[in-house]
Amino acid sequence: MTVPGCALQPAVPADAPDLLRLIKALAEYERLSHLVVTDEAALAEALFGAHPAAEALIVREDDQKRSAIAFALFFTNFSTFLGRRGLWLEDLFVLPDHRGRGIGKLLLTSLADTARARGCGRFEWSVLDWNASAIGFYERMGATILPDWRIARVTGEALANFGGASASVRS
């Protein structure tokens, strides 16, 4: 699939500033700007360092400016039930002025192709319950929104204290 006037490519280290700009735009859209603490160096290390934690795709306008207008960040997970890898889409974002052109569909179909090529048993992501337009888009693409699952998260000080100092793993 292609979108006229757009170029999709795997992100490279030089894309870190554009990725961070798009991440901040996503956070603003989701009303979560206060949670963004990463910077270009940390993002570049996480994506392109010695032990990459994730991968990203970036969409640029296919013109002289080559402006970054969308991205998807993803990583491999594992399903114990399937006994196979999966692909987890952490974030997908298209700048508002560029929505409705097929860019989100381009990113999702590219990631589905990647999941199939890598032998993944599933391709998953989460969506905020208030984001009706995204939910509708994902459903039109063929995704099932799971009604019974909730995300559990521990971060910051809570993570540092999770389980207490006496908690240990027994072998």
C-alpha positions in Angstrom: 0.0 0.0 0.0 1.2 3.5 -0.7 -0.1 7.0 0.1 0.5 9.6 -2.6 2.9 12.3 -1.3 4.2 10.2 1.5 7.2 8.0 2.1 7.2 5.3 4.8 10.6 4.1 6.1 12.1 2.4 9.1 13.4 5.0 11.6 17.1 5.6 11.8 19.2 7.4 14.4 18.9 10.7 12.6 15.1 10.5 13.0 15.3 10.8 16.9 14.5 14.5 16.9 11.5 14.0 14.6 10.3 11.0 16.6 10.5 13.0 19.8 8.6 15.9 18.3 5.8 13.4 17.2 5.8 11.7 20.6 5.3 15.1 22.2 2.5 15.8 19.8 0.9 12.5 20.6 1.1 13.2 24.3 -0.5 16.6 23.8 -3.3 15.0 21.8 -3.9 12.4 24.6 -3.7 15.1 27.3 -0.6 13.4 28.7 2.2 15.9 28.0 3.1 15.9 31.7 4.2 12.3 31.4 6.8 12.8 28.7 10.3 12.7 30.3 12.4 11.3 27.5 14.8 13.3 25.4 16.5 12.7 22.1 19.5 11.0 23.6 17.5 8.5 25.7 15.1 7.8 22.7 18.1 7.2 20.4 19.7 4.9 22.8 16.5 2.9 23.4 15.8 2.5 19.7 19.2 2.4 18.1 21.7 1.6 20.9 23.5 -1.7 21.6 20.3 -3.4 22.8 17.3 -1.8 21.0 14.1 -2.0 23.0 11.8 -1.2 20.1 11.6 -0.2 16.5 9.8 2.6 14.7 8.4 3.5 11.4 8.3 7.1 10.2 6.2 8.7 7.5 7.5 11.8 5.8 6.0 14.0 3.2 7.6 13.1 -0.1 8.7 16.6 -0.9 11.8 18.8 -0.5 11.1 19.5 3.2 10.6 15.8 3.9 8.7 16.7 7.1 7.9 13.8 9.5 4.1 13.6 9.8 3.5 10.2 11.4 5.1 7.4 13.3 4.5 4.0 14.8 6.7 2.5 17.5 6.5 -1.2 18.2 8.3 -4.2 19.8 8.2 -7.9 20.1 6.3 -9.6 22.9 5.3 -13.2 23.6 2.1 -15.1 24.0 2.3 -18.0 26.4 -1.0 -19.3 25.1 0.1 -19.3 21.5 3.7 -20.2 22.3 4.7 -17.6 19.7 6.0 -14.1 19.4 3.6 -11.2 18.9 4.0 -7.6 17.7 3.0 -4.9 20.1 2.2 -1.5 18.8 3.1 1.0 21.5 2.2 4.2 19.7 0.8 5.2 16.4 0.3 8.9 15.6 -0.5 10.9 12.5 -0.4 14.7 12.8 -4.0 16.1 12.8 -3.5 18.0 9.5 -2.6 14.8 7.7 -5.4 12.5 8.9 -7.8 11.1 6.5 -5.2 10.4 3.8 -4.6 6.7 4.6 -1.4 7.2 6.6 -2.7 5.4 9.7 -3.9 2.5 7.4 -0.4 2.5 5.7 1.3 2.2 9.1 -1.1 -0.5 10.4 -0.9 -2.6 7.2 2.9 -2.3 7.2 3.1 -3.5 10.8 0.7 -6.4 10.1 2.9 -7.4 7.2 5.9 -7.3 9.5 4.1 -9.4 12.1 3.3 -12.0 9.4 6.8 -12.0 8.0 8.2 -12.6 11.5 5.9 -15.4 12.2 4.0 -13.6 14.9 0.8 -15.2 16.3 -0.8 -11.8 17.0 -0.6 -8.1 16.5 -1.9 -6.0 19.4 -2.1 -2.5 20.8 -4.2 -0.5 23.3 -6.5 2.4 22.7 -7.8 5.0 25.1 -11.5 4.4 25.8 -12.4 8.0 25.0 -10.8 7.9 21.6 -13.9 7.0 19.6 -12.4 8.0 16.3 -9.4 5.7 16.8 -11.6 2.8 18.0 -13.9 3.1 15.0 -10.8 3.3 12.7 -9.3 0.1 14.2 -12.6 -1.7 14.0 -13.0 -0.8 10.4 -9.5 -2.1 9.7 -10.6 -5.5 11.3 -9.4 -5.2 14.8 -11.3 -6.5 17.8 -11.4 -4.2 20.8 -11.2 -6.4 23.9 -13.8 -5.2 26.4 -12.6 -7.2 29.4 -8.9 -6.3 29.6 -7.4 -3.5 31.6 -3.8 -2.3 31.7 -1.9 -2.6 35.0 1.0 -0.3 35.4 3.6 0.5 38.0 6.1 3.4 37.5 8.3 5.8 39.3 8.4 5.6 43.1 5.7 2.9 43.1 8.0 0.7 40.9 10.9 1.3 43.2 8.8 0.1 46.1 6.8 -2.5 44.4 6.7 -5.7 46.4 8.8 -4.2 49.2 12.4 -4.8 50.1 11.7 -8.2 51.4 10.1 -9.5 48.2 12.2 -12.1 46.4 11.8 -14.7 43.8 12.2 -18.3 45.0 13.7 -20.9 42.7 
